[in-house]
Amino acid sequence: MWQNNFFVTRILGHFWKRRQVLASLGLGSVGTWLLGQSSLFAQSPADLGSLTWADILEQARGTQVNWAMWSGSEAINGFVDGWVKTQLQERYGIRLNRIPLTDTVEAVNKIIGEVQAGLRSGGSIDLIWINGNNFRTLKQGNLLYGPFTQKLPSLQFYNPADIETDFGLPIEGYSAPYTGNYFLIAYHAERVPNPPRSYAELLSWAEANPGRFTYVAPPDFHGSRFLLGTLYGVTGGYAQYSGPEFNADLWAKQSPAVVDYLKKLDPFLWRQGQTYPPTFARLAELFANGEIWLMPTFIDQVILRKSNGQFPDSTTPYGIPGTSLIDPSFTAIPVNAANPFGAMILAEVLASPEGQLEKFKPDVWGDLPLIDVSRLSAEFQANFTQLEVASGIPIQEAIAGAVPIVNAEYTVQLEELWQRQVLPG
């Protein structure tokens, strides 16, 4: 019982951390406050339009760029501290300082706090790895520098439709493409000969195999993605939620079905749903040691962990059509960045064909390219094809039928709903 209470406290603490800035502001809505301050915080880099890429390179050379990024993966940290840092130093003479985050909202709150305190320039963060509600908060509050992405040479290699919106919000040049991940399900093929192909089948499978399935506790983003897939899977699909704005009436009508489903699933989860893995690292351990046989996961984790031997060879990712998620993420520059030009160089390195290829390597990260490979040279296309084969999984089959992530407010509401009505007390 003590362990369960400790877990609830931990999760609740992490959940409210996303909203900790509210207490310091004494307001009920960060979004309302930010929009109210838009004229105060707006910064238009008037000189950016006239600068060439050569000008930007010259301005950035010899500087340090501070990148705030989620740092919960040793593989991703290794990619950044190794290949990315080397590229910046050797090609551009730029020093990279990685600012590790447990949750991206830490950086969002830092930016808001600095600007609120009057720090309109010289901020502590130059670039932030971001998507979803965090991007919405900063963009709608006019707390992002730009638009800047039209200056990046590698933007020509991207399909505009793939980088047009972030959780339904138009990007409009305020963030640069970075990762091309997908959230789906992985199973141990030797133990699960016929994996469930719908959320109804998933519930039936869990009932027949108690304790062999679970998911990461929201609001960790792995758990939140599972909740969103559940919303799609038990209420009639993605399309109804695809509008640019959150539909409160639709949410009120459909959300009870999500609670009902999750409560039915709960007793058949690992440890009867009395506790949940707090991180994906813990979920991965359960899968690797055979305690669970089926789990929701990002496809890059399957590629990486099969490559390093953590996951069994029979680990296979697949998608439940209409519920698997296309989950790209981006990099953005805070409005008060001390080194926006260095940040643009870093964003270009990450978005470049070379950067997209490096992080796709199974033994590096295994992250799928967001870049449109068909727009690249024949040599690059061949290199990407070789890496897809080397991954050892049916990538194109697994991601077929994946759908976009909708307005971030649905995820926020799902997290709060799970806290109130699903998390055991």
PAMI-82923 format. One record per residue (C-alpha): y, z, x; residue number from 1. Coordinates in pm, whole numbers. Layout:
<guvexs>
{{Y, Z, X}, NUM}
...
</guvexs>
This chain:
<guvexs>
{{0, 0, 0}, 1}
{{241, 83, 284}, 2}
{{176, -255, 441}, 3}
{{255, -431, 116}, 4}
{{579, -238, 66}, 5}
{{681, -311, 424}, 6}
{{616, -679, 363}, 7}
{{826, -685, 48}, 8}
{{1113, -518, 232}, 9}
{{1091, -769, 511}, 10}
{{1091, -1066, 279}, 11}
{{1374, -931, 67}, 12}
{{1578, -863, 378}, 13}
{{1522, -1217, 499}, 14}
{{1604, -1355, 155}, 15}
{{1938, -1178, 122}, 16}
{{2025, -1273, 476}, 17}
{{2095, -1620, 337}, 18}
{{2369, -1466, 129}, 19}
{{2496, -1197, 367}, 20}
{{2829, -1372, 401}, 21}
{{2901, -1291, 35}, 22}
{{2932, -921, 110}, 23}
{{3188, -976, 382}, 24}
{{3390, -1201, 155}, 25}
{{3353, -983, -152}, 26}
{{3293, -1292, -368}, 27}
{{3016, -1411, -592}, 28}
{{2991, -1763, -457}, 29}
{{3029, -1900, -108}, 30}
{{3066, -2248, -255}, 31}
{{3355, -2144, -481}, 32}
{{3537, -1973, -195}, 33}
{{3491, -2266, 40}, 34}
{{3606, -2523, -210}, 35}
{{3909, -2309, -279}, 36}
{{3997, -2316, 90}, 37}
{{3937, -2688, 143}, 38}
{{4297, -2775, 223}, 39}
{{4318, -2492, 475}, 40}
{{4000, -2581, 663}, 41}
{{3996, -2958, 641}, 42}
{{4021, -3125, 979}, 43}
{{4052, -3499, 1011}, 44}
{{3994, -3623, 1366}, 45}
{{4264, -3886, 1340}, 46}
{{4211, -4003, 1695}, 47}
{{3838, -4054, 1654}, 48}
{{3874, -4389, 1481}, 49}
{{4049, -4549, 1778}, 50}
{{3807, -4418, 2041}, 51}
{{3534, -4636, 2188}, 52}
{{3194, -4500, 2285}, 53}
{{3302, -4530, 2649}, 54}
{{3603, -4309, 2569}, 55}
{{3378, -4049, 2409}, 56}
{{3144, -4054, 2711}, 57}
{{3437, -4000, 2943}, 58}
{{3569, -3709, 2738}, 59}
{{3225, -3541, 2733}, 60}
{{3125, -3585, 3097}, 61}
{{3100, -3259, 3290}, 62}
{{3115, -3038, 2980}, 63}
{{2877, -2791, 2816}, 64}
{{2751, -2845, 2463}, 65}
{{2631, -2551, 2252}, 66}
{{2353, -2645, 2011}, 67}
{{2255, -2397, 1740}, 68}
{{1902, -2472, 1618}, 69}
{{1605, -2310, 1453}, 70}
{{1389, -2199, 1745}, 71}
{{1068, -2082, 1582}, 72}
{{849, -2342, 1754}, 73}
{{758, -2327, 2121}, 74}
{{683, -2699, 2117}, 75}
{{1025, -2792, 1977}, 76}
{{1199, -2554, 2214}, 77}
{{1008, -2714, 2500}, 78}
{{1119, -3061, 2392}, 79}
{{1482, -2948, 2385}, 80}
{{1478, -2739, 2703}, 81}
{{1289, -3011, 2888}, 82}
{{1342, -3374, 2793}, 83}
{{1668, -3337, 2598}, 84}
{{1836, -3112, 2853}, 85}
{{1731, -3346, 3136}, 86}
{{1866, -3653, 2956}, 87}
{{2202, -3492, 2896}, 88}
{{2238, -3372, 3253}, 89}
{{2108, -3676, 3439}, 90}
{{2255, -3951, 3222}, 91}
{{2580, -3793, 3107}, 92}
{{2651, -3492, 3330}, 93}
{{2646, -3261, 3025}, 94}
{{2500, -2910, 3032}, 95}
{{2299, -2803, 2727}, 96}
{{2309, -2448, 2595}, 97}
{{2052, -2393, 2318}, 98}
{{2156, -2121, 2073}, 99}
{{1832, -1997, 1912}, 100}
{{1830, -1923, 1539}, 101}
{{1574, -1754, 1320}, 102}
{{1735, -1914, 1016}, 103}
{{1997, -2188, 1015}, 104}
{{2210, -1985, 776}, 105}
{{2294, -1761, 1075}, 106}
{{2493, -2048, 1224}, 107}
{{2648, -2138, 889}, 108}
{{2772, -1782, 848}, 109}
{{2900, -1783, 1206}, 110}
{{3105, -2098, 1143}, 111}
{{3244, -1963, 816}, 112}
{{3335, -1635, 982}, 113}
{{3510, -1801, 1274}, 114}
{{3716, -2031, 1055}, 115}
{{3800, -1752, 813}, 116}
{{3926, -1552, 1113}, 117}
{{4156, -1841, 1207}, 118}
{{3948, -1998, 1485}, 119}
{{4026, -2360, 1397}, 120}
{{3915, -2486, 1740}, 121}
{{3719, -2353, 2034}, 122}
{{3432, -2239, 1813}, 123}
{{3105, -2111, 1956}, 124}
{{2889, -2388, 1806}, 125}
{{2926, -2758, 1890}, 126}
{{2621, -2899, 1712}, 127}
{{2390, -2758, 1447}, 128}
{{2041, -2872, 1337}, 129}
{{2080, -2875, 961}, 130}
{{1981, -3002, 620}, 131}
{{1969, -2899, 256}, 132}
{{2176, -2615, 121}, 133}
{{2323, -2532, 462}, 134}
{{2460, -2885, 495}, 135}
{{2591, -2872, 138}, 136}
{{2773, -2543, 205}, 137}
{{2951, -2675, 513}, 138}
{{3027, -3023, 383}, 139}
{{3160, -2915, 47}, 140}
{{3370, -2652, 222}, 141}
{{3523, -2913, 455}, 142}
{{3376, -2727, 751}, 143}
{{3228, -3030, 927}, 144}
{{3387, -3256, 1187}, 145}
{{3390, -3623, 1110}, 146}
{{3290, -3862, 988}, 147}
{{3153, -3940, 1331}, 148}
{{2816, -4112, 1301}, 149}
{{2959, -4465, 1293}, 150}
{{3037, -4412, 1661}, 151}
{{2672, -4357, 1760}, 152}
{{2519, -4671, 1916}, 153}
{{2171, -4592, 1781}, 154}
{{2278, -4582, 1417}, 155}
{{2212, -4957, 1405}, 156}
{{1838, -4882, 1424}, 157}
{{1830, -4682, 1100}, 158}
{{1777, -4795, 744}, 159}
{{2094, -4682, 563}, 160}
{{1889, -4576, 261}, 161}
{{1696, -4329, 479}, 162}
{{2009, -4148, 596}, 163}
{{2236, -4186, 296}, 164}
{{2181, -3845, 136}, 165}
{{2062, -3497, 228}, 166}
{{1894, -3317, -63}, 167}
{{2083, -3550, -296}, 168}
{{2425, -3494, -134}, 169}
{{2590, -3802, 20}, 170}
{{2610, -3764, 398}, 171}
{{2908, -3998, 444}, 172}
{{2895, -3990, 823}, 173}
{{2903, -3611, 862}, 174}
{{2553, -3571, 1003}, 175}
{{2338, -3777, 1237}, 176}
{{1969, -3861, 1191}, 177}
{{1720, -3645, 1378}, 178}
{{1374, -3575, 1232}, 179}
{{1157, -3768, 989}, 180}
{{912, -3505, 874}, 181}
{{690, -3489, 566}, 182}
{{560, -3184, 383}, 183}
{{211, -3221, 241}, 184}
{{-131, -3051, 252}, 185}
{{-390, -3024, 527}, 186}
{{-756, -2938, 489}, 187}
{{-1062, -2868, 700}, 188}
{{-1270, -3176, 613}, 189}
{{-1600, -3018, 720}, 190}
{{-1547, -2737, 470}, 191}
{{-1357, -2922, 199}, 192}
{{-1535, -3249, 122}, 193}
{{-1326, -3321, -190}, 194}
{{-971, -3180, -161}, 195}
{{-769, -3137, -482}, 196}
{{-561, -3436, -584}, 197}
{{-326, -3269, -832}, 198}
{{-178, -2924, -885}, 199}
{{-421, -2866, -1172}, 200}
{{-706, -2946, -935}, 201}
{{-551, -2720, -670}, 202}
{{-566, -2426, -910}, 203}
{{-927, -2507, -999}, 204}
{{-1017, -2540, -631}, 205}
{{-858, -2203, -551}, 206}
{{-1052, -2040, -834}, 207}
{{-1376, -2187, -698}, 208}
{{-1287, -2093, -337}, 209}
{{-1105, -1759, -360}, 210}
{{-912, -1655, -53}, 211}
{{-926, -1997, 111}, 212}
{{-574, -2112, 24}, 213}
{{-230, -1960, 65}, 214}
{{128, -2052, 151}, 215}
{{411, -1907, 357}, 216}
{{632, -1657, 174}, 217}
{{964, -1802, 62}, 218}
{{1248, -1815, 155}, 219}
{{1098, -1933, 484}, 220}
{{1147, -2307, 449}, 221}
{{773, -2378, 461}, 222}
{{722, -2160, 154}, 223}
{{1027, -2300, -21}, 224}
{{897, -2653, 23}, 225}
{{568, -2551, -141}, 226}
{{763, -2414, -438}, 227}
{{952, -2742, -474}, 228}
{{628, -2943, -465}, 229}
{{492, -2709, -731}, 230}
{{798, -2772, -949}, 231}
{{731, -3144, -927}, 232}
{{358, -3103, -973}, 233}
{{348, -2884, -1283}, 234}
{{652, -3003, -1479}, 235}
{{610, -3380, -1492}, 236}
{{731, -3514, -1161}, 237}
{{1028, -3561, -934}, 238}
{{1234, -3822, -1120}, 239}
{{1383, -3584, -1379}, 240}
{{1542, -3375, -1101}, 241}
{{1675, -3667, -897}, 242}
{{2035, -3665, -1021}, 243}
{{2313, -3569, -780}, 244}
{{2382, -3239, -961}, 245}
{{2170, -2939, -1057}, 246}
{{2073, -2956, -1426}, 247}
{{2080, -2599, -1556}, 248}
{{1940, -2688, -1897}, 249}
{{1649, -2876, -1745}, 250}
{{1583, -2586, -1508}, 251}
{{1579, -2335, -1794}, 252}
{{1332, -2552, -1982}, 253}
{{1093, -2627, -1694}, 254}
{{1099, -2322, -1466}, 255}
{{874, -2100, -1683}, 256}
{{587, -2342, -1615}, 257}
{{630, -2284, -1241}, 258}
{{608, -1906, -1283}, 259}
{{304, -1939, -1506}, 260}
{{128, -2161, -1252}, 261}
{{206, -1944, -951}, 262}
{{91, -1630, -1132}, 263}
{{-237, -1797, -1224}, 264}
{{-281, -1907, -863}, 265}
{{-192, -1568, -714}, 266}
{{-522, -1376, -751}, 267}
{{-716, -1656, -583}, 268}
{{-498, -1673, -273}, 269}
{{-576, -1520, 64}, 270}
{{-586, -1140, 20}, 271}
{{-567, -1193, -357}, 272}
{{-199, -1279, -328}, 273}
{{-107, -919, -245}, 274}
{{59, -1040, 73}, 275}
{{164, -1375, 213}, 276}
{{193, -1512, 568}, 277}
{{556, -1444, 667}, 278}
{{576, -1748, 898}, 279}
{{403, -2080, 948}, 280}
{{273, -1956, 1283}, 281}
{{74, -1691, 1095}, 282}
{{-45, -1945, 837}, 283}
{{-159, -2172, 1121}, 284}
{{-357, -1885, 1272}, 285}
{{-538, -1830, 942}, 286}
{{-626, -2198, 925}, 287}
{{-728, -2220, 1290}, 288}
{{-968, -1925, 1266}, 289}
{{-1121, -2044, 940}, 290}
{{-986, -1776, 708}, 291}
{{-823, -2045, 495}, 292}
{{-942, -2403, 456}, 293}
{{-647, -2563, 280}, 294}
{{-273, -2516, 337}, 295}
{{67, -2674, 271}, 296}
{{225, -2788, 597}, 297}
{{452, -3034, 769}, 298}
{{262, -3328, 912}, 299}
{{405, -3276, 1262}, 300}
{{225, -2942, 1282}, 301}
{{-107, -3111, 1218}, 302}
{{-40, -3373, 1486}, 303}
{{76, -3115, 1741}, 304}
{{-191, -2852, 1677}, 305}
{{-476, -3102, 1673}, 306}
{{-347, -3237, 2003}, 307}
{{-338, -2895, 2170}, 308}
{{-675, -2793, 2028}, 309}
{{-556, -2517, 1795}, 310}
{{-668, -2697, 1481}, 311}
{{-1024, -2831, 1443}, 312}
{{-1082, -3203, 1487}, 313}
{{-1163, -3241, 1118}, 314}
{{-815, -3124, 1013}, 315}
{{-677, -3393, 783}, 316}
{{-334, -3414, 619}, 317}
{{-296, -3579, 282}, 318}
{{-48, -3600, 1}, 319}
{{-68, -3522, -367}, 320}
{{123, -3824, -500}, 321}
{{463, -3743, -639}, 322}
{{469, -3392, -491}, 323}
{{456, -3447, -115}, 324}
{{806, -3432, 27}, 325}
{{1008, -3665, 246}, 326}
{{1192, -3404, 448}, 327}
{{1431, -3547, 709}, 328}
{{1680, -3329, 890}, 329}
{{2000, -3400, 1076}, 330}
{{2257, -3273, 1324}, 331}
{{2617, -3200, 1235}, 332}
{{2933, -3088, 1417}, 333}
{{3127, -2785, 1291}, 334}
{{3493, -2843, 1211}, 335}
{{3599, -2599, 1484}, 336}
{{3361, -2721, 1757}, 337}
{{3495, -2666, 2108}, 338}
{{3324, -2981, 2234}, 339}
{{3282, -3238, 1954}, 340}
{{3250, -3526, 2200}, 341}
{{2966, -3356, 2386}, 342}
{{2807, -3288, 2049}, 343}
{{2824, -3658, 1965}, 344}
{{2647, -3746, 2290}, 345}
{{2373, -3494, 2211}, 346}
{{2340, -3630, 1857}, 347}
{{2303, -3980, 2004}, 348}
{{2033, -3868, 2249}, 349}
{{1834, -3717, 1961}, 350}
{{1880, -4021, 1736}, 351}
{{1809, -4279, 2008}, 352}
{{1485, -4480, 2021}, 353}
{{1393, -4289, 2336}, 354}
{{1449, -3953, 2169}, 355}
{{1260, -4049, 1855}, 356}
{{970, -4175, 2066}, 357}
{{956, -3865, 2288}, 358}
{{938, -3616, 2002}, 359}
{{671, -3826, 1828}, 360}
{{429, -3776, 2118}, 361}
{{137, -3562, 1991}, 362}
{{148, -3334, 2293}, 363}
{{526, -3287, 2272}, 364}
{{605, -3223, 1904}, 365}
{{437, -3484, 1685}, 366}
{{745, -3529, 1467}, 367}
{{750, -3861, 1284}, 368}
{{1041, -4092, 1365}, 369}
{{1326, -4114, 1119}, 370}
{{1437, -4429, 1298}, 371}
{{1337, -4765, 1142}, 372}
{{1080, -4880, 1395}, 373}
{{1092, -5237, 1261}, 374}
{{1450, -5268, 1391}, 375}
{{1347, -5189, 1749}, 376}
{{1234, -5417, 2030}, 377}
{{873, -5532, 2041}, 378}
{{810, -5296, 2331}, 379}
{{934, -4994, 2141}, 380}
{{739, -5095, 1831}, 381}
{{422, -5114, 2039}, 382}
{{491, -4771, 2188}, 383}
{{534, -4614, 1845}, 384}
{{215, -4781, 1723}, 385}
{{23, -4641, 2019}, 386}
{{146, -4291, 1944}, 387}
{{49, -4322, 1578}, 388}
{{-304, -4416, 1685}, 389}
{{-306, -4132, 1940}, 390}
{{-222, -3880, 1667}, 391}
{{-576, -3914, 1537}, 392}
{{-478, -3886, 1172}, 393}
{{-414, -4141, 894}, 394}
{{-37, -4102, 896}, 395}
{{58, -4389, 666}, 396}
{{-209, -4296, 415}, 397}
{{-105, -3931, 424}, 398}
{{265, -3994, 358}, 399}
{{218, -4261, 89}, 400}
{{357, -4144, -243}, 401}
{{592, -3885, -91}, 402}
{{918, -3829, -278}, 403}
{{1264, -3701, -179}, 404}
{{1393, -3346, -195}, 405}
{{1643, -3301, -477}, 406}
{{1968, -3107, -506}, 407}
{{1937, -2791, -295}, 408}
{{2019, -2564, -590}, 409}
{{1669, -2621, -730}, 410}
{{1525, -2472, -410}, 411}
{{1767, -2178, -425}, 412}
{{1666, -2111, -784}, 413}
{{1295, -2141, -700}, 414}
{{1331, -1886, -419}, 415}
{{1506, -1638, -648}, 416}
{{1252, -1698, -925}, 417}
{{965, -1631, -684}, 418}
{{1129, -1309, -566}, 419}
{{1179, -1177, -917}, 420}
{{866, -1287, -1097}, 421}
{{590, -1378, -851}, 422}
{{621, -1156, -544}, 423}
{{406, -845, -606}, 424}
{{600, -522, -633}, 425}
</guvexs>
